[in-house]
Amino acid sequence: MSRARSTFERLRAGGIPLWAAVLGVLPLPVWFAFHAIAAPAPAWRAEYRPRAATDAGAPAVVFERQLGRYWDRNDRVVPGGAGVHAFSARWLACASIEAARDVPFMLVASGSASFAIDGAPVLTIPAKNTRRSVGAVLHLEPGVHALSVTLDVIGWPSVALQASFDGAPPVPLGSGRLAPGVRLAPPSAGAVPCPGG
């Protein structure tokens, strides 16, 4: 105990506050636990299905923090065990917007992909085995909006939905607060995935 006390005394003598000294010596797992607690809940509900006609069962459902996935030879894992070249997927999240705004969106994918807001398709990428992108500036009214992205893979799959709610360059849509007055949250399990929309 005297060794730890002398270390803290030397740090304080050097002008470092005690709270900073304590935080600096916390073990790495404590930092990971703090980050896991402080991070927003994953907002995207993803449903992965094998593309084989004989696999008509329930999809593998996972929650993801952002919509930006890229599979290659080093990452062949698809939730539910589907083949990396033979699956389809759908992502759903709820965007809560306090004030009307024009938002630039960009959908990037290899394969066939589409992006819809409140069930209405707004961006579509036709089936190709190369990565392509399509974008548009879309007007969003205040309220809660259901965002959904579908992907039917061809070749090495990739998909990302990027947007900018604050004038910065578009980034993959992640969980939590995206800008002042804009939040992304997970959908509910009921018949209306984004209540209040």
N, C-alpha and C positions, 0 to 999 in steps of 0.2 A: 504493500500500500504506500510505503514511503517513496518508492521509486516513481509510482504514478503521480503522487503528490508533487514531487520535485519536477516532473515533466510539466505538469499544469502550471506550477509556479514560474518556470522558465518561460512558458508561452505567454503567461499574463505579464511578465516583466518585459516581454518583447512587444507589448501593446495589443496582443490578441485577446479578445474577450473570452471569458470562460465558456460561454455557450458555443462559440466557434471552435474552441479547442476540443470540447466534448464531441461535437459533430464530426470533427476531423478524425477522431480515433474510433468511431463506430465501425463495426465490421461490415463488410460489403453486403452480406445477406440482409442486414437491417435497411440499407439503402434500397435494395430491391423490394423489400416488403413495403417501405414507405411509398415507393413509386407505384406499386400495384394498388395500394389503398387510395392514393391521390389521383390516379389516372381515371378518366371517365370510363363508364361501362362501354363495352363494344356496342356500336350502334347498328351495324349491318348484320341482318339475319341472312345467312347464305344457305341455300339448298342445293346440294350436289346430287345429280342422278347419273347412273351409267346410261350410255346411249343404246345399249343392246336392247332389242325388242323384247327379249325374254325377262328383262329386269324391270318389272312394272311395280316394284315395291315402293315403300316410303323413301323419300330422299334422306340423305345424311344432312342434318341441320347443325350448323355451327355459327357462332357469333364472331364477327371480325371487327377490328378497330378501324380499318380504313379499306376503301375499295381500290386496291392496287395490287394485283397478283400477276406473277410471271413464273411460269413453269419451264424448266429446261432439263438437260441431262443431270444436273446436280440437284434438282428439286422435282422429283417425279411423284410426290405424295399428293393425292387428291382425297379429301375427306370422304369416308365411306368406302374406300378401296376401289373406286372407279379407275379405269385406265386413263393415263394422262392424255391420250389421243382420242378418247371415246367417252366424253361426258358432256352434260349440259348443266348449267348452273343459273340460279336466280338470286339476286341480292335485293333486300328491301330494308329501307330505313325511313324515319319520319323527320322531316325538317320543320322546325318551328321558326317562323319569321314574324318579327314584331312590326315591321314597316315595309311597304312595297319597295321593290328594288329590281333593277336589271342586273342579271347575273350571267357572266360568260361561263358556259359549260363546255367541256371537251370530253368526248368518249373515245378511248383508245382500246383497240382489241385486235387480236388475230382470230379469225373465225367470223361467225355471224353474231352480231351484238345489237342490242337496242336499249335505249334509255327512255323511261316514261315518267311523267309527273302526274300524279292523281289518275293513273290508268291511261293517260293519253300519250302515245309515243311522240317523242320530240326529236330524238337523234337515232339514226340507224346506220349500221355498217353492214353492207352485203357480204356474203360468204366469200372469204379469200383466205389463203394460207399464209399471207404476209400481214404484218402488223400495219393497221391503218388507223386514221383518226378523222373525226368529224366534230365540228363545234358550232355553237350558235350562242348569241346573247338572248336569254329568255327572261321575260318579265314574270316576277312572282309577287302575288298579292299577300297581304298579311294573313297569317293563319298557320295551320299545320298541313303540310303537303307530304303525300306518300311518294317516295322516290324508289324506282325499281330499275334494275339492270338485268338483262338476260344475256347469256352467252351460250352458243353452240360451237364447240371447238373444232378447229381444223389445224392440223400440224401442231407445232409447239404453242400451247395456248397462253394468252395474256389478256388482261383486261384492267382498265382503270377508268374511273370517272373523276375528272378533275373540275374544279370550279374556283372562282375567286369572289368572295362576298365582301372583300374589303379593299379592292383596287390593287392588291398585290398580284404577282403572277399566279396562274391557276396551280393548285396542288391537289393530290388525291384527297377526296372527301373522307375525313376522319371523324372520330367520335367527339362528342361534347360541344363546346362553344367554338363556332367557326369564325365569328365576328360579333361585335356588339349587336345584340338583338337577334342573333341567329344561332340555333342549336340543332345538333343532329342526335337523335335518340333512337333506341331500338323500337321496332313495331310491337304491338300487342298480339296475343295469340287468337283474339276473337275474329268475328266476321269483318269488323272494321279495323284494319291494321293500324291506322293513325287516327284515333278519335280526336274530334275537335277540328277536323279538316273541312 
